[in-house]
Structures are given as structure tokens and as C-alpha cells.
Amino acid sequence: MGTDSFVQETTTPSFDGQAKTKWQRLKEGVQWYRPGTTAQEKKLLFKLDCAILVFGCLSSFSKTLDNSSLTNAYVSGMKEDLHLGGNDLNYLTAVYYSSYLTFMIPGSFLLTRLPIQRVLPTMEILWGVCTFGCAWAHSLRDLYVCRFFLGACETVAFTGLIYVIGSWYLREEMGVRVALFNISGPLGSMFSGYLQTATYTRLAGRHGMAGWRWLFIVCFCITVPCALIGYVFFPNSPNNTKPTWWLSQAEIDLANKRLEEEGIRKIEKKIKWKELLRVLKDWPWYCFVFAWCLFDQNQYFSGTPFSLYLKNTDSVKYTVPQINNYPTVSKAVTIVTTVLGCYYSDKTGDRFTPCLVATVLTTVAAGILLGWNVSEGGRLFAFFVAGIASSMNPFQMSWASDVVKEDPEARSLITASMNCIGQVFLAWVPIFTFPVPHAPRFMRGFTFSLITSILHVLLVILIFFLERRDLRSGKRFKKVNDFRALVVERESVEALDEPTKEKMSSVP
């Protein structure tokens, strides 16, 4: 690539009309409001941030907190109390994801037919009730039932929240806000470790209940207030929202006007078969879906396998508080790298570099653990560094959206496929790659993680070159417009009456 093309691709027109390189934009610092935002828009955005982000982040936080509590409870006495063994922990995770995937499509219909501001908080309440049920489980069967309903309750959470965020904010305003939403998950996972330590040391034995049972009760007490906040503040999409005590009709009209001025075209509720076939004929669907499947597998070994390593290793005898606290370091790595990576990629438009750095470091971590013959500090370092794999979530999703930004139908299909198909493999692959009885040395799992990490590196590089090829040729934009023009022409002909169609067909 020549110097001229590089400058052209890394410069962006600024608000004052002068071009800025990506390095100049990087030095500008975090901008919560885009340049030129009026006082009325800032007031609107402040209200939206308080309503959407507060509920969204709390919802993501509470769900990750509750999910992580299963592993924390397992290594804190639940295994012994309920006589769990073998691959039971992995099977509980598989039941959860199976339910999640089963109810994904019905949940999507629920979002389009009922008010989102009522659906999401209601599912949050049900999620809390199911978590509370885990505290009273007395057998593996009881846990299976609770995990099944937990998966069903989370079906609409992520997609609904992302849909609402994308419905109110402009593209330049979404980066820093989506980053906040993404780090709330790892924060929940971190907090779960500290919470289990606190409940184990302070509440164990209270009223005759084990410490791990108290963990689920405390999680329930945190989840319910989050849902109540949603009932009061969370909005629907701008075109379906009615004035409330905190949002006036003038502000709703302003939100719709902002979206229209940016040229954001609404996606049709029904994706037609010809749209699907068109997307499947191009490379982005295959590359990004495969990349997401690899990402889901790469991030796994810094979670549950790390906790199982700490519980079962013979090299050092870790206490229960240490078993719960040490995995939070990898979540801290996720948070820091997510914030830095999102800031860099949003300012510069460079999605490739954060993805490449994250995958290379994940490969190094998997290689260290596969080699195994290192010090205890070296193994802990590898598990900590592996936390960077989870930061790939916003990078890859944003990159996929950028590549097909002129094609809303493709963007919808690709991002939905990434999430769905990735979860399908995450539901069952760890049962075979990281079987619980193999702890602490998961040779099969670490080998698998090293292979998937290397494949991920190669795929990230391939996507980079394919994207640059399409940018230079401009074929993607032309193909999308030609397809839309053809669809409009055919639909116009179909709308004509039969005599007119016969006359048109007789014209040479």
C-alpha cells in the first residue's frame, strides 16, 4: 500500500472541515459529546445516559455477577454439599446455553411485539428469582432447572439493550457508551469473586446456611433493584416512545430528527430470503462468524478452568478467598484493555490493531500453559494475560459493523449470526476440551486454545487484507446499491396491474 493511500485511509474530516490523521484524533482525548453538539442535544443525551446506560450497565453487571457465582459457589463448598463431580459443572453451563439458544428466536419476537421498556425489566425480575432459587438447591437436578430458566431469561437482555442503545445515539456517540456497557460484564465477574469471599468469611453458617448459598441470595438482592430502575426510566425506541415525566415530546422529536439527519436507515422487521442469500455470497459473514466462534473459545480458559486450577493444583494450596479473588485479576485485564482498545479504535478507526494485539497475547498465554513446565508465577501470569481475549467482544463487533456499514441488512444478519453461532459452540465444546476431572492440567484444552488462538491471528490478518481490498476497489458499495436498485425495480413491476405488465413485456 502506497503512502498516499495510507494517508487517505487514516485521515478523517474534522468538524471544522480540516482533515485530521488518526494520531491527531488519538491525542484529542475522550469526548463524551461530539463537536457541535447543541445545548438541547446535551440535555437530551444526559437524560438518555442516565436512563439507558445506568439500567443497561446494571443489568449486564448483575447478570455476569449471577453467572460467575456458579463457578465461585462450586469452588467454595457447593461441590461437596451437593455431591457434584465429573463434568457436572460443564453440564450446568451447557444447559444454560442450550436454553439461551432455544429461546433466542421467540425472545426476538417478544421484543418486536411488546414494549421493550417493560420486557427487559420483567425478564430481569425473573432472572433474579431464578438466581434466588439456586440458593435453595439440594441436588444437581434442582440446579439444572434453575440454570435452564436463567438461560431463557437472558435471551432478550443483550440484543434488547444493544438495540435500544443503537436506536437513540448517533454513531460518533456510541463508542464510549458501548465501551461502558461492555466493561460492566467483567466488573460483575470481578465483583462476584470478592462477594463470594465476603459471604464465605462473614455469612457462612448464618441461620444454618452455607456461604455459597448466601452468595445467590445476595445476588438476588442486587438484581431486583436494577429491574425496578428499568421500570421507571428505561425507554423504548424513539419512534415508539411516549412522553414521560423525564422525557418531553420535544426531546423525542429532537432524537428522531438527529437520526434522520445522520441518514440512519431503519432495518426492515422482515429480512427477505434474497437479502439473506446476498449476504451469504460474500466473505464478511463467513470470516466474522468464524472469528467470533474462535473468540468465544479463546476467552474460556481464563474463566472456569482458572478457578478449577486454583482449587485442584498440588503445587500450592490456595485458600477459598484466594481461589475466588485471583481470577478477578484476569477480569481487571479485560476491563483495562477494553477501555484502552475502544478508545484507540474509536478515535483512529483502526479495528485491526487491537484485535491483532489481543489474539497474539492470547496465543502466548495458551502456549505457556500448554508448556506447563514453568514456575507457579508463570502459570498465574498466563491465566491473567488470557483475560485480554474477552476484550475482543467490542472490537470484533464494531469491525464487522464497519465493514458492512452501508448495508443495514447485512449488518443485522452478520452480528446476529456471530452471537448465535458462537454461543452454540460455547455450549458444548468446553465439555470435551476442558473436562472438570482433568483439572488442574487441561492438556487437551490448552492445546485446543493454542490452535484456535493461532487460527484467530491468521483470520484477523485475512479480514484486514480483504477489507482493504474492498475499500480500494469500492465494489462492496456498488454491489449493495445495484442490488437495492434491482429490488426496487422488481417490486415496482410487481405492483403494476396485469395489462400494464403485458404491454411492458411486449416492448422489445
BELBELGI-V450226 format. One record per pair of residues at least 24 apart in sequence whose ideal C-beta (glycine too) atoms are under 10 Angstrom apart, sorted by the first residue. I is the first residue (numbers start at 0). J is the second residue. D is the distance in whole Angstrom. If there is no record, write none. Layout:
# BELBELGI-V450226
i/j/d
I/J/D
I/J/D
This chain:
# BELBELGI-V450226
i/j/d
0/464/10
0/467/7
0/471/8
4/467/9
4/470/9
4/471/7
7/470/9
7/471/10
8/348/8
8/349/10
8/467/8
8/470/7
8/471/9
9/347/7
9/348/8
9/349/8
10/348/10
11/346/9
11/347/9
11/348/7
19/346/10
20/347/9
21/343/9
21/344/10
21/346/7
21/347/4
21/348/6
21/349/6
22/346/9
22/347/8
23/346/9
23/347/10
24/345/9
24/346/5
24/347/6
24/348/8
25/342/8
25/343/7
25/345/10
25/346/5
25/347/6
25/349/9
26/346/9
27/346/7
28/342/9
28/346/9
29/174/10
29/175/6
29/178/10
29/338/10
29/342/7
29/345/9
29/346/9
30/171/9
30/172/9
30/174/10
30/175/8
30/345/10
30/346/9
31/172/8
31/175/7
31/176/9
32/171/9
32/172/8
33/169/7
33/170/9
33/171/4
33/172/6
34/171/9
36/169/10
36/171/10
36/172/9
36/257/10
37/253/9
37/257/10
39/249/8
39/250/8
39/253/6
40/169/9
40/172/9
40/250/10
40/253/7
40/254/9
40/256/10
40/257/7
42/250/8
42/253/9
43/167/9
43/246/8
43/247/9
43/249/9
43/250/5
43/251/9
43/253/6
43/254/6
43/257/8
44/167/9
44/168/8
44/169/10
44/172/7
44/176/9
44/254/9
44/257/10
46/232/9
46/234/9
46/245/6
46/246/6
46/247/10
46/250/7
47/163/10
47/164/9
47/167/5
47/168/7
47/172/9
47/176/9
47/232/10
47/234/8
47/237/10
47/246/8
47/250/9
47/254/8
48/167/10
48/168/9
48/172/10
48/176/7
48/179/9
49/228/10
49/232/7
49/245/8
50/116/9
50/163/10
50/167/9
50/228/9
50/229/9
50/231/9
50/232/4
50/233/6
50/234/6
50/243/10
50/245/7
50/246/8
51/160/8
51/163/6
51/164/6
51/166/9
51/167/7
51/168/8
51/176/8
51/180/9
51/229/10
51/232/8
51/233/7
51/234/7
52/160/10
52/164/8
52/168/10
52/176/6
52/177/10
52/179/6
52/180/7
52/183/9
53/225/9
53/228/6
53/229/9
53/232/7
53/233/9
54/116/9
54/119/8
54/120/8
54/123/9
54/160/8
54/163/9
54/225/7
54/226/9
54/227/10
54/228/5
54/229/4
54/230/9
54/231/9
54/232/6
54/233/5
54/234/10
55/119/9
55/156/9
55/157/10
55/159/9
55/160/5
55/161/9
55/163/8
55/164/7
55/176/9
55/177/10
55/179/9
55/180/5
55/183/8
55/225/10
55/229/9
55/233/8
56/160/9
56/176/10
56/179/6
56/180/6
56/181/9
56/182/8
56/183/4
56/184/9
56/186/8
56/187/9
56/225/9
57/123/9
57/183/7
57/187/9
57/221/9
57/222/9
57/224/8
57/225/4
57/226/9
57/228/7
57/229/8
58/119/7
58/120/9
58/122/9
58/123/6
58/126/9
58/153/10
58/156/6
58/157/9
58/159/9
58/160/7
58/180/9
58/183/8
58/187/10
58/222/9
58/225/6
58/226/8
58/228/9
58/229/7
58/233/9
59/156/8
59/157/8
59/160/7
59/179/10
59/180/6
59/181/8
59/182/9
59/183/4
59/184/5
59/185/10
59/186/9
59/187/7
59/225/10
60/180/10
60/182/10
60/183/5
60/184/7
60/185/9
60/186/6
60/187/4
60/188/9
60/189/10
60/190/7
60/191/10
60/221/8
60/222/10
60/225/8
61/123/7
61/126/8
61/127/8
61/130/9
61/156/10
61/183/9
61/187/7
61/190/10
61/218/7
61/219/10
61/221/6
61/222/4
61/223/9
61/224/9
61/225/5
61/226/9
62/123/8
62/126/7
62/127/10
62/130/9
62/149/9
62/152/9
62/153/6
62/156/6
62/157/9
62/183/9
62/184/8
62/187/7
62/218/10
62/222/8
62/225/9
63/183/8
63/184/4
63/185/7
63/186/8
63/187/3
63/188/5
63/189/9
63/190/9
63/191/7
63/330/9
64/130/9
64/183/10
64/184/9
64/186/9
64/187/4
64/188/7
64/189/9
64/190/6
64/191/5
64/192/10
64/194/7
64/214/10
64/217/9
64/218/6
64/221/7
64/222/8
65/126/7
65/127/8
65/129/9
65/130/5
65/131/10
65/133/8
65/149/7
65/153/9
65/187/8
65/191/8
65/214/9
65/215/8
65/218/5
65/219/8
65/221/9
65/222/7
66/92/9
66/95/8
66/130/9
66/146/10
66/149/8
66/150/10
66/153/8
66/184/9
66/187/8
66/188/8
66/191/8
66/218/10
66/302/10
67/184/9
67/185/10
67/187/7
67/188/4
67/189/9
67/190/8
67/191/4
67/192/7
67/194/9
67/195/9
67/214/10
67/218/9
67/302/8
67/303/9
67/306/9
67/323/10
67/326/9
67/327/10
67/330/9
68/130/8
68/133/8
68/134/10
68/187/10
68/188/10
68/191/5
68/192/10
68/194/8
68/195/7
68/198/10
68/211/8
68/214/5
68/215/6
68/217/9
68/218/6
69/95/8
69/130/10
69/133/8
69/142/8
69/145/10
69/146/8
69/149/9
69/191/9
69/211/10
69/214/10
69/215/9
69/303/9
70/188/9
70/191/8
70/192/9
70/195/9
70/302/7
70/303/5
70/304/10
70/305/9
70/306/5
70/307/8
70/310/10
70/322/10
70/323/9
70/326/8
71/188/9
71/191/5
71/192/6
71/193/10
71/194/8
71/195/4
71/196/9
71/198/9
71/199/9
71/211/8
71/214/7
71/306/7
71/319/10
71/322/8
71/323/5
71/326/9
72/133/8
72/134/9
72/136/10
72/142/10
72/191/9
72/195/7
72/198/9
72/199/10
72/209/9
72/210/9
72/211/4
72/212/8
72/213/10
72/214/6
72/215/7
72/218/10
72/323/10
73/142/10
73/211/8
73/303/8
73/306/8
73/307/8
73/310/8
73/435/9
74/195/9
74/211/9
74/303/9
74/306/5
74/307/7
74/309/7
74/310/5
74/311/9
74/317/10
74/319/7
74/322/5
74/323/7
74/326/10
75/195/6
75/196/9
75/198/8
75/199/5
75/203/9
75/209/8
75/210/6
75/211/5
75/214/8
75/306/10
75/310/9
75/319/5
75/320/9
75/322/7
75/323/7
76/195/10
76/199/8
76/203/8
76/209/5
76/210/6
76/211/5
76/212/9
76/214/10
76/319/8
77/133/9
77/136/8
77/142/9
77/209/8
77/210/10
77/211/5
77/212/8
77/214/9
77/215/10
78/211/9
78/310/9
78/435/9
79/209/9
79/211/10
80/136/9
80/137/9
80/209/6
80/211/7
80/212/8
81/136/7
81/137/7
81/138/6
81/139/6
81/141/8
81/142/7
81/209/10
81/211/9
82/138/8
82/139/8
83/138/10
83/139/6
83/142/8
83/435/9
84/139/10
84/435/8
84/436/8
85/434/8
85/435/7
85/436/6
86/429/9
86/430/6
86/431/9
86/433/9
86/434/5
86/435/5
86/436/7
86/437/10
87/139/6
87/142/8
87/143/9
87/435/7
88/142/10
88/303/7
88/306/9
88/307/8
88/429/10
88/430/10
88/433/10
88/434/10
88/435/5
88/438/10
89/303/8
89/426/10
89/427/9
89/428/10
89/429/6
89/430/5
89/431/9
89/432/10
89/433/7
89/434/7
89/435/6
90/139/8
90/142/10
90/143/8
90/146/9
90/427/10
90/430/7
90/435/9
91/139/8
91/142/6
91/143/7
91/145/9
91/146/5
91/147/10
92/146/8
92/150/10
92/299/10
92/302/10
92/303/8
92/425/8
92/426/8
92/427/9
92/429/7
92/430/8
93/146/9
93/150/10
93/425/9
93/426/5
93/427/6
93/428/10
93/429/8
93/430/6
94/142/9
94/143/5
94/144/9
94/145/9
94/146/5
94/147/5
94/149/9
94/150/7
94/426/9
95/143/9
95/145/9
95/146/5
95/147/7
95/148/10
95/149/6
95/150/4
95/151/9
95/153/8
95/426/8
96/146/9
96/150/6
96/153/10
96/422/6
96/423/8
96/424/9
96/425/6
96/426/3
96/427/8
96/429/10
97/146/9
97/147/8
97/150/7
97/422/10
97/423/9
97/426/6
97/427/8
98/146/7
98/147/5
98/148/7
98/149/7
98/150/3
98/151/5
98/152/9
98/153/9
98/154/8
98/426/10
99/146/10
99/147/10
99/149/9
99/150/4
99/151/7
99/152/9
99/153/6
99/154/6
99/156/10
99/157/10
99/419/10
99/422/6
99/423/10
99/425/10
99/426/8
100/150/8
100/154/8
100/418/10
100/419/7
100/420/10
100/422/6
100/423/6
100/425/10
100/426/7
101/147/9
101/150/8
101/151/8
101/154/8
102/147/10
102/148/10
102/150/7
102/151/5
102/152/9
102/153/9
102/154/4
102/155/9
103/150/10
103/151/10
103/153/10
103/154/5
103/155/9
103/158/8
103/415/9
103/418/9
103/419/6
103/422/8
104/154/9
104/419/9
105/151/9
105/154/8
105/155/9
106/151/8
106/152/9
106/153/9
106/154/4
106/155/4
106/156/9
106/158/8
106/159/8
107/154/8
107/155/8
107/158/7
107/159/9
107/162/10
107/415/8
108/155/10
109/154/8
109/155/6
109/159/9
110/154/10
110/155/6
110/158/7
110/159/5
110/162/7
110/163/10
111/162/10
111/268/6
113/155/10
113/235/10
114/233/10
114/234/10
114/235/6
114/236/10
114/239/8
114/240/9
114/241/10
115/155/8
115/159/6
115/160/9
115/162/7
115/163/6
115/166/9
115/229/10
115/233/8
115/234/8
115/235/5
115/236/7
115/239/8
115/240/10
116/159/10
116/163/8
116/229/7
116/230/8
116/231/10
116/232/8
116/233/5
116/234/6
116/235/5
116/236/10
116/239/9
116/240/8
116/243/10
117/229/9
117/230/8
117/233/9
117/235/9
118/155/6
118/156/10
118/159/7
118/229/10
118/233/10
118/235/10
119/155/7
119/156/7
119/159/5
119/160/7
119/163/8
119/226/8
119/229/6
119/230/9
119/233/6
120/225/8
120/226/5
120/227/7
120/228/8
120/229/3
120/230/5
120/231/9
120/232/10
120/233/6
121/152/9
121/155/10
121/226/8
121/229/9
121/230/8
122/151/9
122/152/5
122/153/8
122/154/8
122/155/6
122/156/7
122/159/8
122/226/8
122/229/10
123/152/8
123/153/10
123/156/8
123/222/7
123/223/8
123/224/10
123/225/6
123/226/4
123/227/9
123/228/9
123/229/6
123/230/9
123/233/10
124/152/9
124/222/8
124/223/7
124/225/9
124/226/5
124/227/8
124/229/9
124/230/9
125/149/9
125/151/8
125/152/5
125/153/10
125/222/10
125/226/9
126/150/10
126/151/9
126/152/4
126/153/7
126/156/8
126/218/10
126/219/9
126/222/6
126/223/10
126/225/10
126/226/8
127/152/9
127/218/8
127/219/5
127/220/8
127/221/8
127/222/4
127/223/5
127/224/9
127/225/8
127/226/7
128/152/9
128/219/7
128/222/9
128/223/9
129/153/10
129/215/10
129/219/9
129/222/10
130/214/10
130/215/6
130/216/9
130/217/10
130/218/5
130/219/5
130/220/10
130/221/9
130/222/6
130/223/10
131/215/6
131/216/7
131/218/8
131/219/4
131/220/9
131/222/9
131/223/9
132/215/8
132/219/9
133/211/9
133/212/8
133/214/9
133/215/4
133/216/9
133/218/9
133/219/9
134/208/8
134/209/9
134/211/9
134/212/5
134/213/7
134/214/8
134/215/4
134/216/5
134/217/9
134/218/9
134/219/8
135/208/10
135/212/8
135/215/8
135/216/9
136/212/8
136/215/9
145/215/9
150/422/10
150/426/9
157/184/10
157/418/7
158/414/9
158/415/8
158/418/8
158/419/10
159/233/10
160/233/9
161/396/9
161/414/8
161/418/9
162/236/8
162/266/10
163/233/8
163/234/7
163/235/8
163/236/7
163/237/10
165/236/9
165/258/10
165/263/9
165/266/10
165/400/9
166/234/9
166/235/8
166/236/4
166/237/6
166/238/8
166/239/9
166/240/9
166/254/9
166/258/8
166/263/9
166/265/9
167/234/7
167/235/10
167/236/8
167/237/6
167/240/9
167/254/6
167/255/10
167/257/9
167/258/8
168/254/9
168/257/9
168/258/9
169/254/10
169/257/6
169/258/7
169/260/9
169/261/5
169/263/8
170/261/7
170/263/8
170/345/10
170/400/9
170/401/10
170/404/8
171/261/9
171/345/9
172/257/9
173/345/9
173/397/9
173/400/10
174/341/6
174/342/8
174/344/8
174/345/3
174/346/8
174/393/9
174/397/8
175/338/9
175/341/7
175/342/8
175/345/7
177/341/7
177/345/9
177/392/10
177/393/6
177/396/8
177/397/8
178/334/10
178/337/6
178/338/6
178/339/10
178/340/9
178/341/4
178/342/7
178/344/10
178/345/8
178/393/6
178/397/10
179/337/10
179/338/9
179/341/9
180/393/9
181/333/9
181/334/9
181/337/6
181/338/9
181/341/7
181/389/9
181/390/8
181/392/6
181/393/5
181/394/10
181/396/9
182/330/10
182/333/8
182/334/5
182/335/9
182/336/10
182/337/5
182/338/6
182/341/9
182/390/9
182/393/9
183/334/9
184/330/9
184/333/8
184/334/9
184/337/9
184/389/8
184/392/8
185/327/9
185/329/9
185/330/4
185/331/8
185/332/9
185/333/4
185/334/5
185/335/10
185/336/10
185/337/7
185/386/8
185/389/6
185/390/9
185/392/10
186/327/10
186/330/7
186/331/9
186/333/9
186/334/7
187/218/10
187/221/9
187/330/9
188/302/8
188/326/8
188/327/7
188/329/9
188/330/5
188/331/10
188/333/8
188/334/10
188/386/10
188/389/9
189/324/9
189/326/9
189/327/4
189/328/9
189/329/9
189/330/4
189/331/6
189/333/9
189/334/8
190/218/10
190/221/9
190/327/8
190/330/9
191/217/10
191/218/8
191/323/8
191/326/9
191/327/8
191/330/9
192/306/9
192/320/9
192/322/9
192/323/4
192/324/5
192/325/8
192/326/6
192/327/4
192/328/9
192/330/8
193/320/9
193/323/7
193/324/7
193/327/7
194/218/8
194/221/9
194/323/9
195/319/8
195/320/9
195/322/9
195/323/5
195/324/9
196/318/10
196/319/8
196/320/4
196/321/9
196/322/9
196/323/5
196/324/6
196/327/9
197/320/9
197/323/9
198/323/10
199/318/10
199/319/6
199/320/7
199/322/10
199/323/7
200/319/8
200/320/7
203/319/9
210/319/8
211/319/10
214/323/10
236/265/9
238/265/8
263/407/8
264/405/10
264/407/6
264/408/10
265/407/8
266/407/5
266/408/7
266/410/8
266/411/5
266/412/10
267/407/9
267/408/8
267/411/9
270/407/10
270/408/6
270/409/10
270/411/7
270/412/6
270/415/9
271/408/8
271/486/8
273/408/10
273/482/8
273/485/9
273/486/7
273/489/9
274/406/9
274/407/10
274/408/5
274/409/8
274/411/9
274/412/7
274/482/9
274/483/10
274/486/9
275/408/8
275/409/10
275/412/6
277/406/9
277/408/8
277/409/8
277/412/10
277/478/8
277/479/9
277/482/6
277/486/10
278/403/8
278/406/8
278/408/7
278/409/5
278/410/9
278/411/9
278/412/5
278/413/7
278/416/9
279/409/10
279/412/9
279/416/10
280/478/9
281/402/10
281/403/8
281/406/9
281/409/8
281/413/10
281/465/10
281/469/9
281/475/8
281/478/8
281/479/10
282/402/9
282/461/9
282/462/8
282/465/6
282/466/10
282/468/10
282/469/9
282/475/10
283/398/10
283/399/7
283/402/5
283/403/6
283/406/9
283/409/7
283/410/9
283/412/10
283/413/6
283/462/8
283/465/8
283/466/9
283/469/9
283/475/9
284/399/9
284/403/9
284/409/8
284/412/7
284/413/5
284/416/7
284/417/9
285/413/10
285/416/10
286/399/9
286/402/9
286/413/10
286/458/6
286/459/9
286/461/7
286/462/5
286/465/7
286/466/9
287/395/7
287/396/9
287/398/8
287/399/4
287/400/10
287/402/8
287/403/9
287/413/6
287/414/8
287/416/8
287/417/6
287/458/9
287/462/7
288/399/9
288/412/10
288/413/7
288/414/10
288/415/10
288/416/5
288/417/5
288/418/10
288/419/9
288/420/5
288/421/8
289/417/9
289/420/9
289/421/9
289/454/8
289/455/9
289/458/6
289/461/10
289/462/10
290/354/8
290/358/9
290/391/9
290/395/6
290/398/9
290/399/8
290/417/8
290/421/9
290/454/9
290/455/7
290/458/5
290/459/7
290/461/9
290/462/7
291/391/9
291/392/9
291/395/6
291/396/8
291/399/8
291/413/9
291/414/9
291/416/8
291/417/4
291/418/7
291/419/10
291/420/7
291/421/4
291/422/9
291/424/9
292/417/8
292/420/6
292/421/5
292/422/9
292/423/8
292/424/5
292/425/8
292/428/9
292/451/9
292/454/10
292/455/10
293/358/8
293/361/10
293/388/10
293/391/9
293/395/10
293/421/9
293/424/9
293/450/10
293/451/5
293/452/8
293/453/10
293/454/6
293/455/4
293/456/10
293/457/10
293/458/7
293/459/9
294/354/9
294/357/9
294/358/9
294/361/9
294/388/7
294/389/9
294/390/10
294/391/5
294/392/7
294/394/9
294/395/6
294/396/10
294/417/9
294/421/7
294/425/10
294/451/9
294/452/10
294/455/7
294/458/10
295/388/9
295/389/10
295/391/10
295/392/10
295/417/9
295/418/10
295/420/9
295/421/4
295/422/7
295/423/9
295/424/6
295/425/4
295/426/10
295/428/9
295/429/10
295/451/9
296/388/9
296/421/9
296/424/7
296/425/7
296/428/6
296/429/8
296/432/8
296/444/10
296/447/7
296/448/7
296/450/9
296/451/5
296/452/9
296/454/10
296/455/9
297/357/9
297/358/7
297/361/5
297/362/9
297/364/9
297/365/8
297/385/8
297/387/10
297/388/4
297/389/9
297/391/8
297/447/10
297/448/6
297/449/10
297/451/6
297/452/5
297/454/9
297/455/6
298/329/10
298/333/8
298/357/10
298/361/8
298/385/8
298/386/8
298/387/9
298/388/4
298/389/4
298/390/9
298/391/7
298/392/8
298/425/9
298/448/10
299/385/9
299/388/8
299/389/9
299/425/7
299/428/8
299/429/6
299/432/8
299/433/7
299/444/8
299/447/10
299/448/8
299/451/10
300/329/10
300/361/9
300/364/8
300/365/7
300/368/7
300/381/9
300/382/8
300/385/6
300/388/8
300/429/9
300/432/9
300/433/7
300/441/7
300/444/6
300/445/7
300/447/9
300/448/5
300/449/10
300/451/10
300/452/10
301/326/8
301/328/10
301/329/5
301/330/9
301/332/8
301/333/8
301/361/9
301/364/8
301/365/10
301/368/10
301/381/9
301/382/6
301/383/8
301/384/8
301/385/4
301/386/5
301/387/9
301/388/7
301/389/7
301/448/10
302/326/7
302/329/8
302/330/9
302/382/10
302/385/9
302/386/9
302/388/10
302/389/8
302/429/10
302/433/10
303/429/8
303/433/7
303/435/9
303/438/10
304/368/9
304/382/8
304/385/9
304/429/8
304/432/9
304/433/5
304/435/9
304/437/9
304/438/7
304/439/9
304/441/6
304/444/6
304/445/9
304/448/9
305/329/7
305/368/10
305/378/10
305/379/9
305/381/10
305/382/5
305/383/9
305/385/8
305/386/9
305/439/10
306/382/10
306/438/9
307/433/8
307/435/6
307/436/10
307/437/9
307/438/4
307/439/7
307/441/8
308/368/9
308/378/8
308/379/9
308/382/7
308/438/6
308/439/4
308/440/8
308/441/8
309/379/9
309/382/9
309/438/9
309/439/8
310/438/7
310/439/8
311/435/9
311/436/10
311/437/9
311/438/4
311/439/4
311/440/9
312/375/8
312/378/8
312/438/8
312/439/4
312/440/9
313/439/8
314/374/9
314/375/5
314/378/8
314/439/8
315/375/6
315/378/10
315/379/9
325/379/7
325/382/8
325/383/9
326/382/8
326/383/9
326/386/9
327/386/10
328/379/8
328/380/10
328/382/8
328/383/5
328/384/10
328/386/7
329/364/10
329/379/10
329/381/10
329/382/6
329/383/5
329/384/8
329/385/6
329/386/3
329/387/9
329/388/9
329/389/8
330/383/10
330/386/6
330/389/8
331/383/8
331/386/7
332/360/9
332/382/10
332/383/6
332/384/7
332/385/8
332/386/4
332/387/6
332/388/9
332/389/8
332/390/8
333/357/10
333/385/10
333/386/5
333/387/7
333/388/8
333/389/4
333/390/5
333/391/10
333/392/9
334/386/9
334/389/9
334/390/8
335/386/9
335/387/9
335/390/8
336/360/9
336/384/10
336/386/8
336/387/5
336/388/9
336/389/9
336/390/4
336/391/9
336/394/10
337/386/10
337/387/9
337/389/8
337/390/4
337/391/9
337/392/8
337/393/6
337/394/8
338/390/9
339/390/9
340/387/9
340/390/6
340/391/9
340/393/8
340/394/6
340/397/10
341/390/9
341/393/6
341/394/8
341/397/8
343/394/10
344/393/8
344/394/6
344/397/7
344/398/8
344/401/9
345/393/9
345/397/8
348/397/10
348/401/8
349/398/10
349/463/10
350/393/10
350/394/6
350/395/8
350/396/10
350/397/6
350/398/4
350/399/9
350/400/9
350/401/6
350/402/9
350/459/9
350/462/9
350/463/9
350/466/9
351/394/9
351/398/8
351/459/7
351/460/8
351/462/8
351/463/5
351/464/10
351/466/8
351/467/9
352/394/9
352/459/10
352/463/9
353/387/10
353/390/8
353/391/8
353/393/9
353/394/5
353/395/10
353/397/10
353/398/9
353/459/10
354/390/10
354/391/6
354/394/5
354/395/6
354/397/10
354/398/7
354/455/9
354/456/9
354/458/9
354/459/5
354/460/10
354/462/8
354/463/9
355/394/10
355/455/10
355/456/7
355/459/5
355/460/7
355/463/8
356/387/8
356/390/10
356/394/10
356/459/10
357/387/5
357/388/6
357/389/9
357/390/6
357/391/5
357/394/7
357/395/9
357/452/10
357/455/9
357/456/10
357/459/9
358/387/9
358/388/8
358/391/7
358/394/10
358/451/10
358/452/6
358/453/9
358/454/9
358/455/5
358/456/5
358/457/9
358/458/9
358/459/6
358/460/9
359/387/10
359/452/8
359/453/10
359/455/9
359/456/6
359/459/9
360/384/6
360/385/8
360/386/10
360/387/5
360/388/8
360/390/10
360/452/9
361/385/6
361/386/9
361/387/6
361/388/4
361/389/10
361/390/10
361/391/8
361/448/8
361/449/9
361/451/9
361/452/5
361/453/10
361/455/7
361/456/9
362/388/10
362/448/9
362/449/7
362/450/10
362/451/9
362/452/4
362/453/6
362/454/10
362/455/8
362/456/6
363/387/10
363/449/10
363/452/9
364/388/8
364/445/9
364/448/8
364/449/9
364/452/8
365/444/9
365/445/6
365/446/8
365/447/9
365/448/4
365/449/4
365/450/9
365/451/8
365/452/5
365/453/9
366/445/8
366/448/9
366/449/6
366/452/8
366/453/9
367/445/9
367/449/10
368/440/9
368/441/8
368/442/9
368/444/9
368/445/5
368/446/10
368/448/8
368/449/8
369/440/10
369/441/9
369/442/7
369/444/9
369/445/4
369/446/6
369/447/10
369/448/8
369/449/5
369/450/10
370/445/9
370/449/10
371/439/10
371/440/6
371/442/8
371/445/8
378/439/9
378/440/10
381/445/9
385/448/8
385/452/9
388/448/9
388/451/10
388/452/8
388/455/9
391/455/8
391/459/9
392/418/10
394/459/10
395/421/10
395/455/10
395/459/9
395/462/9
398/459/9
398/462/7
398/463/9
398/466/8
399/462/9
401/466/8
402/462/8
402/465/8
402/466/6
402/469/8
402/470/9
402/475/8
403/469/10
403/475/8
403/479/8
404/475/10
404/476/10
405/475/7
405/476/5
405/478/10
405/479/6
405/480/8
406/475/8
406/476/9
406/478/9
406/479/5
406/480/10
406/482/9
406/483/9
407/479/10
408/479/9
408/482/10
408/483/9
409/475/9
409/479/8
